[in-house]
């Protein structure tokens, strides 16, 4: 992996820095155990990923609403009633989701050599809470709320390039989702690294499945930081 031309690394947050899959499953398991036998984790993630992607592809909604409606739609498909109040509680659980064990040290190491940015499908207030756990100051943060669109829309990446003020050749985007991050980065000609973390649903995690070839691939943020040294 060559870093000589890279001045800025942008990151997806949830799934790449924050353990999105564990946070989702911790909230989903008890909700979908109430009226039936346990639903396998892989199915819960698949159902969630499809519901969320469909909502994000429609008219813009705040991410809190996307979370709440996604779990309610899951309930309809799985035959488990989920109320609006339960959907709201589920959405609020995001601020308790924790970083992966390697996130803070890797970000701190990378911040010594590169500018760091965020491109996240999130609301400003939700990211503000998560950012307190990440241990670094980011050069900029592009949220879905700010641009009124969700990745894989190119608008989110184009705004990050605008704020970064650099050529594409000087930017590297790191993300866990082929669908949300690698495919759109490829389409825009942005070098990228797929952070292919272990998952109960290999290759996709809690995201909609997609086919895309990353510029580079690592299995953790720690591996990325080591390669950049």
N, C-alpha and C positions, 0 to 999 in steps of 0.2 A: 504494500500500500504506500503510495507516494504522497507526502504531505508538503513538499517543497513549495507548491503554489498556493496552499490553503492558508487563508487568513481568518476565516470565519467558519465555525461549525454550528449549524442550526439543528435543533433536536425536536422530535416529537416528545411529548411529555408522558402521557398515560399509556403504559405498555412498554415504554423505553426507559424512562427515569423512575416513574411511579409504578408499583406493581398492580397494574390494572386488573389482571386476571384474578389474583388473590382477593383483591377488594371486591370485585364483582361477585365472585363465588361465595364469599363470606356473607354477603347481603342476600344473594339469590337462594342459596340452599334452604335456609329456614322458611323463606316465603313460599317455596314450591314443595315443601314437605308437609304443609299444614293439612292438605286435603287428599293426599295420595302418597304412595310410596315414593322414595327418593328418586329424583330424576338424575341420570348420570351427568357429571360435570361437563363432559364434552357436548352433550345435547343442550345444556343450559347456555353454554357459550355460543354454540351455533345459532340457537334461537335468538339470543340477544344481539349477536352481530348482524343478523339479517334484519331484525326489527329496527335497529339503530340506523343502519345504512339507508334503509328505505325512508325513514323520517328525515335524515340529513340531506337526502337528494331532493326533497320537496321544498316548499316555501320555508324561509328561515324561521327557526324557533330557537329560543334560548336553550342552552345545553341542559339546564335543569329540567326543562320541559321535555326535551328529547329523552333524557333518562327516565323520567316518570312515565311518559307515553310508551316507551319501549317495553318496560316491564309490564305495563297493562296489556299491551298487545301480545306479549308472551303468554300472559294469563289466559287470554281468549283462546289462543291456539292450543294451549296445554290443558285447558279445562280447569284452571285454578283461578277463581275470582281474585282480582287485585284492584283494590279501591284507589281512588284518586289520592287519598291521604297516604296510603301505603306507597304509592308511586312517589309522592313527595318525600317521604322518609327515606326511601331508597336513594333518591337523588342527593339528599343531604349527606348520605354516608360517604360520598366521594372525598370530603375533606379529611376523613380519617384514614384514607388509603395511604400506605407508607411507601417510601422509596425502596428500590431493590438494595440489598446489602452493599453492592459495589458502587452505587450511584454517586454518593457525595464525594468519596475519595477520587473517583474517576473524573468528575467534573472539576474538582479543585486542581487536579493534575493538568487537565486540558486547558484550564483557564490561564495557566502560566505561559502558554504558547499561542493561544488562539482567542479571538473574540468568540463569545458564545451567544446564541439566540435561541428562541423558542418559537415553534409554529405548532399550535395546539387547537384541537377541536374542543374548546372550553369557553366558559364565561369568565370574565375578568375577575369577579369576586371569588370564584372557586379556585382559579389558579393562584390568586393572592394567598390563599390559605396553604395550598400545596407548596408554593415557592419557599415558604418558611422552613421547609424540611430539606431543601436541596443544597444548602450550604454555599451557594455562590450568587453573585449578582450577574444577571444577564444583560448583555448590551441592549437588547430589545426583546419584546414579547409580542407576537402576533397571535391573537385569539380569533376564534370564529365569530365572537360577538363584535369585534372591531371591524371585520370585513364583511360580516353578514353572509358568510358562506362557510361550508365545511370541506376540509380535505376529503376526497382528492381534487377538489376544485383548484385550478391553477391560480386563482386570485390570491389564495393564502400564501403561496410561494412567491408570487410576483410582488406582493407587499413586503415580504421579508427581504427580497433582493433590493427593493427600493430603499428600505430602511438601512440595509447593510451598506449600501453605497459602493459595492464592489462588483467586479465582473463575475460572471458565473464560474469562471475558471478558478476563482479564489474562494469558492464556497463549497462546503461539503455538508450534505444533509444526512442525519442519522435517525433512523426510525425502525420500529418493530413490525410495522404493518406494510406488507407488499401493496395492499389495496390503497391505504391512506397516504403512504409516503413514497415508496420506491417507484411505483408506476407513474405518479404525476411528476416526480423529480426527473425520471427518465424522459418524459415527454417534453420537459422544459430544458433538457440538456444540463441538468445540475448533477454533479458527481454525488454519489450517495453510498451509504453503508447500511446494510440490513443488519440490525441487531437482533439476531434470530435466537431469542432467549428460549430456554426449555419451556414446554407447555403441554397441558393435557390434550391440546389440539394442535399438534405440530404444524408449523408453517403458517398458521392463521391466528392462533390464540383466540381472543374474543372478537376479532375483526372479521369482516366479510372476506372469504377467500379470493385470491387473485393470482394471476401469473405475471411475474415481472422479474427481470434479471438485474440484480443490483450491481453497481460498480465494484463493491467490495462486500464481504460478509464476515461478521464476527458473532460469537455466541454470548458476549457480555460486554458491558461498557468498560469493565476492567481491561478486557482484551484490546479494545480500541485505544484506551489510554496508554497501554504498554507499547502498542505499535507506533504511537505518535511520539514516544520519547526519543 
